[in-house]
Amino acid sequence: MVDDPQRNFRSHYYEKVGFRGVEEKKSLEILLKEETIALNKLKTFVLRFPLPALFRPLVWKVLLGVLPVHKDAHEFVIRQKEEQYQDMKHALTVMRYIDNHTPLPTSFLKMHQMEEGRLLLEEAEELLPTDQTYITIATRITEMMEDEVFSFFLCEEFHRRLQEPKFKESIPLMIKRLVQYLQTEDQSLYTHMLNTGILGALPCERWFGTCFADILPEICVQRIWDKVVAGSYRFLVFVGLQLLVTFSRQLLKINNVEGMLQFFSTLPADNVDMLVTKATDLWQKQGSP
């Protein structure tokens, strides 16, 4: 196919004046207006381009299977989800598991446990790891999304994806890749962390298992989850790498595991905004997804 000179000039102009995403946004609008949304094309778009915040709720719902690709079924599915949610909420209220003061993430967890037949008569002293992950995911989603009903169903589907064997079994390999890339990108930091024992103690399983939900700010997490929702787990490796490289100067001053854990529990806001952008650039240079 012959390139369209006018289109190429227009794209170059848009990029030069800061409107790089104008044509991409139009393409996304066209995709979402189709009576049957092309799922593979939608995934490809989200993997290749930044997802505008305006479209994020609908795109996530479709990619996670909360809404079907057939738009004529959306209204029916929305009603069904709302009824299902209200029924669960009412049942838990009657059984006194939740009330009007219960935080939404906790309410979501109770609904999740009820769906799985795991409701306990008495509160457990400590949450199971999978339930702790659920609370972390739910906390982030309720911050990102305004719709309470669909926040729950998005949480259900996103958490389910993170519990799939395919994802959980990929975590050790992602950790191995992270270490390899760190050695290439920042030899000094790699050597320091190796010699101090910090490298082997990095909370990578937690980072990858929650897709950085409990360590990075909301604006970063949204962009990370865009790629994960579209099917790229590998992207998490580059976020982890960029997290370490971005704070290399501070990490080189830390000589023990306790200090490292403390540092990441109160991550400084400096440079965090650019972290995902740089991770995306490196991920794309390494061939994406």
Steps between C-alpha positions, in 0.01 A plus 500: 500500500636844400546748783270801499731809495223723634432267791872465576545877495199541729630237744844663506341843558280372784802341670711812455244735660416262785189326367656163434189316612241682286474235230534215752208640698288512183590138427393396850170687467429316177581164661267566793214619277482172310193287579737211571823622655803330347667362811839423345519843339411660831773305680749598233408866533545502878835324471628740236363836613419689822136446600310828549348518849156576356485158334666297776184379684335364185822352360577318825145367524521354150856366525430336837172349378279697739311626195461297177642613166146523361381850587131418457532274807660765724178642641373155599834397655521826693155440653594143590824608665324771700236255624764240588706757689204635697386146588845414637524828688155450653577142605826600670325788677224272631764252623684794662824447317489859371316822577490858370837573660689206350774615259427400141812280461393301808144470366638379168711238676196372690307473173795319346518258793125442485523421128774246578315356800772616741311728737603436860278538804780686675766728354832328444791651692698534179392518137610231258761627253249482214249702706764758586575534130127536437474786752799673339347468153156610624646804677664617179199435278261687730738796482512485121136432415186688600246224433473285813331207327749469218792567732408171667475301178823650364667405826366145472627450148837671549567303819393177328751567223778550756413168662517302177781241486633661181566825686618355830737258328649786298609698808828310567602551136410871520718535810788328318458733201491804730836403652651441156381836367622678815847355452500638144343839573672591829801283583594707806156467658484130415836433665413706809165329549654158444781556751268639769242221461235752396459356150370166623269666751320736261121458542462415132230238555291763674573762236411271211216325685318829554629668182663767718165601654638555849820685416440745212253792479163462329597673175787255453296195597230585244751503216667180621167320527404613149777277365422211736128511420593489130704185566861605562644358821852559366445874534521458878866399468586837347301689760698319770825572319420868458394521865847387605689708244298814574597486866851362444668791679294447816531121488879515474502661845300217658703209635244265651167335422313689773607832355390394152156389620459824691598703193242329278229530765532880486599551139595862419280673243801628301519363145213256550289661226762420236561148627225334296585701189862386515391142573273512195781627277736224614228234469428608143872502413519142629218396266193544724249302609 
